[in-house]
Amino acid sequence: MIECSIENKIASIALNRPDKRNAMSPEMLDELQSAIDQLPDDLRAITLTGNGKTFCAGFDLKRCAADPTGETMRSLLSGLSGIVSTLRSKPFPVILGVHGAAVAGGCALLGGADIVLADRNAKLGYPVVKIGVSPAVSAPFMLASITPGAARNRLIDTELINATRAHKIGLVHQLVDSPEHVRSKAQQIAEQLASKPTTGVRATKVWLNEIGAPMTNHAAEGLHASLALAGNDEECTRLAELWGN
């Protein structure tokens, strides 16, 4: 469910569940976390993209609907939070490329990236309150990326926005003309960053991680808040409406 290769000290990671629009399952997140953990320390950059027509459609809600205990949802929330935190802590740049859509948990992955690209027509957003789940895991990272007003709007409003709008508010850093070019553009940026002096790039990331430590603590608090809601009656009802037999 995850593809990972390394060439010229650049790691290329791809979500590889295209038949499910790269929807996250607990197994997929375990694989992604393992792939990131096993990356060598001497890397110079990482790219994270998705195979198929969509970067990531968020959590596999069908799996969640089949588990009324909420354990699947809790596993997904914990796994996603760990991945975002691990990506942010890496001493080398993380470039994330969105094509098609980055929805809910897929959009939360943006919080682990230093540079976010998206094709102009991609859709992004956090519509999780529709199913009775709080996007508290994403909130601290979003507040650090865009203005508080825009962050509140995006986290509470369940409508998706296009990449052009996301670029205007700072959620996306660069626009790409077509979805077919997102991966190559991410690779190009990774190569440019990899060519720069390693000491300067790594020192900058270490410094950014240090001043961002309070945000990481807030993210941990957000995870606990989200976990407390997993399996609530409203969530189970909405999931049953969406995926019930």
N, C-alpha and C positions, 0 to 999 in steps of 0.2 A: 504493500500500500504506500510505500515511500521509496523513491529512487534517490540515490546519493552517489555522486562521483566527485573526484578531486583531480584537478589538472592545473599545473602551474600555481599551486598553493591557493587555488580558488575552489571552494566547495559549492557544488550545484545540487540543491535539494529540491525535489519535486513531489508534490502531493499526487498520488497515483491511484485514484479511485474514480476514474472518469465516468463510469456507468452510474455512479451515485453523485455526480457533480462534486466529487471530492468531499462529500459530507463526512464529518468526523465520527469515527467509532472509537471506543476505548482502545481497541487493538491498534488502530491507525495512530492515535496519539502516543501510545507506548513506543511504536516503531519510530515516530518522529523524534521523541525525546531521546531514545537510544542512539539514533543517527547523530543528533547534535552532540550528545555526551561523548561520542567516540571520535569527534573531529580532533585532529592534531593541533597542538598549541601554536605551531608555526604557520598556521594559515594566514592569509592576508585579506580574505573577504569571503562572504557567503552570499549566494543568491537563493531565494526561496520563491518558487513559482508552482503552478498547478498544471497537470496534464488534462487534455480534453477541452471542453468548451467553457469551463468555469473554473476560476481559481479555487473557490471553496464556498459551498452553500451552507456552512455552519454545522451544527450537530446533526447526527442522524436521528431525526425525530421519530422515525418509525421504530428504531431500537428503544428510544426513550418511552414511547407509548406502550411498548410491550412489557415495561417494568414499572408497575404502579408503586413500588417501594421507593422509587427515586434514586436507587443506587447507581443506575446507569448515568443519570444526569449528574450526580455527585462525582462520579468517576471522570466524566467529561470535563466538568468545571475544574476539578483539581488538576487533571492532565494539561488542560489548556493554560491554566495559570502558571504551572511549572515551566511549560515551553516558552511562554512569553518572557518570564523572568530569566530563564537560561539564555535566551537569545540576547536580551539586553545586556547581560553580564559578560558576554564574550568580548575579548580585547581587540576584535577586528570588526570592520563594518559589515552590517547585514543589509542587503538590498532585497526588497520584496517587490514582486511584480504581480499586479492584479489584471486579469482579463476576464471578461464576462460578468462576474459578480464576486463580491466578498461580503457575505451576509452573516450577521450575528457572530458566532465563533470565528468564522473566516475573517471577518472584519477586525475582530479582537487581535488576530495575529499581527496586524499592523503595528500594534504596540511594542512588538519586539524588534522592529526594524529601525535602522538609522535613515534609510532612504526608501521611499515608497513610490513606485511607478504604477500607472494604470492606463489602460486604453480609454480613449475619450468617452466611449459609450458604456463603459463598465458601470454597474450599479453597486452601491455600497450602503451599509446601514446596520442598525442594531434593533431589529424588530422583536426582540425577545420578550418584551413586556406583554406582547400579544398572547403568550402562552403562560403567563404568570411567573416568569423568571426575571430576576434583577440582573442588569448588566454591570453590576458593581465591580466585577473583575476588570472590566475595560475602562471604567471611569477614571482612575488615577492617571493612566497612560494617556487617555484622551485629553484630560485637563492640562497635561504637560505639553501637548502637541498643538492644541488650538485654543481659542479664547474660551473662558468659562461659559459665556453665554451660548456660543456655538456648541460647546460640548453638552450643555444641558439640553439644548434643542435636539441634538442628534440622539442622545440616550433615551429621551422621553418620547420623542416623535417616532412612530414605528414605520414611517414611510422611508423608502430607499431614495437616495439621491444619486445623480450621475457623477462621473469622475470629474467633470468640469467644475461642478459645484463643490465637490470635495477638495479640489485643488484650490479654489478660491478661499476656503476656510482653513486650509493648511493640513488637512487630513492626508492629502496626496501631494507629493512634492514635484513630480514631473508627469506630464501627459504624453502618451504615445499614440500615434495616429491610428494604429490598427492593432487588434488583439494578437495577430500573428507576429508582431514585432516586439512584444513585451519582453519575452525571454531574451532575445538577442540584445535588446537595449539594457536589460539588467546585467547581462554578461559584459557588455561594453563598459558600463560604469564600474563594475567589479574590477575589470582589468585596469581601468584608469586609477582606481584607488590602490590596487595592488602594486602599481608602479611607483607609488610615492614612498618616501622614507618610512620604514616600518615604525621606528621609534616615535616619530611625531604622531602618527595615526593612533598607535596603541596608547600613548600617553593621553591623547585627547579623549579616547573612549574611557580610560580608567578615571579620568577627571570627571567626565560626564556621569559615569556610574556612581561616583562618590557623592556628587551634589544631588543625584537622583535617588539616593538611599531612602529619604523620607517617603518618596512616592512608592517605592517598592514595599515599604511597610504598610502604606495605605492599600496597596494592591492585595496584600495578605489579609488585611481586615475586610476588604471587599469580597475576597474568596469566602471567608467565613460567613458573611452576610448572604451570599448567593447559595452556599451549601445549606444554610438554615431553611431556605425557601424550597429547596428541591423536594419534589414529591408532595407539595401542598395540593389541596383539593382542587383549586382553580387550575393549576398546571395539569393535573391528571384529566380534568374535564376537557380542557382545550386540546390536549394531545389526543384524547379519545375522539373528539369531534373531527380532528384532522386525519387520524390514522386508524380509527376504530373499524372493526369488521362490520 
